[in-house]
Amino acid sequence: MDKQTVSFRLDSRKVTTLDTLAEALDRDRSYLLTEAVTAYLDVQQWHVNQIKAGIRQADAGELIDHAQVRKRLAIWRRR
């Protein structure tokens, strides 16, 4: 996979924490930053996919009546 260098500013306390964690895990700063960005992108992509799926369901008329939602929530709250 082709790699590019990316530069950004980070609060010095976060850099210190990052370096401390990297040392504890016997990894370098770049490895941890790559892992963090990957995890962030995965979550954001999942979120976008869920929104798109919800829009498709709404467009197809696959909706739950508000009263049914309230009823289900009331059951969950009692547990």
N, C-alpha and C positions, 0 to 999 in steps of 0.2 A: 504494500500500500504506500502510495506517495505521501510524504509528510511535509508539512510547512511549519515554519516558526511563527508563533503568535505571541505578541507582547501586550501586556495590560498592567495597570497599576493595581496594587493590592495593599490594604492597610498593613503597616509593619507588624502589628500584633498577630495578624493572620499568617503572615510569612513565618514568624517565629513559631507559631503553633504548627504550621505545616512542616517546617523543618524538624521540629521535635517529634512529630508523628512519623515522619519519614525515617528518622534515625531509629525510633523504637521498632519500626517494621522492617528495618534494614532495606529500605527502598530509597530512591532519590526523589527529589521534589517533582521532577517532570513526570515520573510514574504516577504519583498520587494525583497530580493535576489532570493527567490523562484519564485516570479512573473516575475522578470527580466529574469531569466534563461528559464522559461517556454515560455515567449514571444519570446526570441531569438531562441529557439529550434523550435517553431512553424514556424517562418519565414524561417529558414534554411531548414526545412523539406519541406515546400511549394516550395522553390526554387529548391531543388533537384527533387521534383516531376514534376515541370514544365520542367526542363531540360530533364528528362527521357521521358516525353510526347513529347517533341520536337524531340528527337532522334527517338522515335517510328514513328512519323509522317514523318520524313526525310527518315527513312528506308522504309516506305511504299510509298515513292514518293510523299507525300502530301506537295509539296513545292510551294512557290509563286515566280514567275519569278522576277528577280532583277528590271527590267523595271517597273513592276506593283507596286513594293514596292516604288520606286522613285515617281511614279505617285500619289500614295496614300499619301505619305509624303508631296508632293507639295500641295495637296488639304488641308491637315490638317494645314499646315503653313499659308495658306491664311485666315484661320478662325480667 
